[in-house]
Every structure is written in structure tokens, then in C-alpha cells.
Amino acid sequence: MNEILFLVEDAPEGGYTARALGTSIFTEADDLETLHQQVRDAVHCHFDEGHAPQMIRLHFTREEVIAV
């Protein structure tokens, strides 16, 4: 695996949540800089040395409600 994809959403209480697709990795952070570090740490903890993906891709989603 050369790449891993995380789905990033706004957390209800503020900050962000990130969930890897296809792998059981989840993390959260209060700001983007911290999220980047948390995602890197989670990936390195999940995979054995030398087997971690070389690229981490973050896909940001946001839900908006518009009143009619």
C-alpha cells in the first residue's frame, strides 16, 4: 500500500475527526496542524516498520444546512 486516504469532517464539538478508509484508524484534533501530526502518528503506530504507506491523503467533507 503506497497511499492511505482519510475522510476528515468537522467535529460537532469543534475541531476535526479523521477516519481512514479501508483501515481501522481514527484520530481527532482541535486544529489542522495538530490533525496532520495526529494522522501521521496514527499511521505509524498502526503499521509495522517499513510497511506504512508513503503518502497520506486527507479528503475534507463538510455538511451545510440552508434554510428555505
C-alpha positions as CSV (number, residue, x, y, z in Angstrom):
1,M,0.0,0.0,0.0
2,N,1.6,3.3,-1.1
3,E,-1.3,5.6,-0.1
4,I,-3.9,5.8,2.6
5,L,-7.0,8.0,2.5
6,F,-8.6,9.7,5.5
7,L,-12.1,11.2,5.5
8,V,-11.9,14.4,7.5
9,E,-15.0,16.0,9.0
10,D,-15.8,18.9,11.3
11,A,-16.3,17.5,14.8
12,P,-19.6,18.6,16.5
13,E,-17.8,19.9,19.5
14,G,-15.2,21.8,17.3
15,G,-12.0,20.7,15.6
16,Y,-11.8,17.7,13.2
17,T,-12.1,14.0,13.1
18,A,-10.2,11.8,10.6
19,R,-11.1,8.2,9.7
20,A,-9.1,6.0,7.4
21,L,-10.9,4.3,4.6
22,G,-10.2,0.5,4.4
23,T,-8.2,0.5,7.7
24,S,-9.2,0.8,11.3
25,I,-7.5,4.1,12.1
26,F,-9.3,7.1,13.7
27,T,-8.0,10.3,15.2
28,E,-9.1,13.8,16.1
29,A,-7.6,17.2,16.7
30,D,-8.5,20.8,17.5
31,D,-6.8,22.4,14.6
32,L,-5.3,21.4,11.2
33,E,-1.7,21.5,12.2
34,T,-2.4,19.1,15.1
35,L,-4.5,16.9,12.9
36,H,-1.7,16.5,10.4
37,Q,0.6,15.3,13.2
38,Q,-2.1,13.1,14.8
39,V,-2.8,11.4,11.4
40,R,1.0,10.8,10.9
41,D,1.4,9.3,14.4
42,A,-1.7,7.1,14.0
43,V,-0.5,5.7,10.7
44,H,3.0,5.0,12.0
45,C,1.5,3.3,15.1
46,H,-0.9,1.1,13.0
47,F,1.6,-0.3,10.5
48,D,4.8,-2.3,11.2
49,E,8.1,-0.5,10.4
50,G,8.7,-0.4,6.7
51,H,5.0,-1.2,5.8
52,A,3.4,2.2,6.3
53,P,2.1,4.0,3.2
54,Q,4.3,6.6,1.7
55,M,1.5,9.1,1.1
56,I,-1.4,10.2,3.4
57,R,-4.3,11.8,1.6
58,L,-6.9,13.9,3.5
59,H,-10.3,14.3,2.0
60,F,-12.3,17.1,3.7
61,T,-16.1,17.0,3.8
62,R,-18.5,19.5,5.3
63,E,-22.2,19.4,5.6
64,E,-24.1,22.6,5.3
65,V,-27.8,23.2,6.0
66,I,-29.6,26.0,4.2
67,A,-33.0,27.2,5.5
68,V,-35.7,27.6,2.9
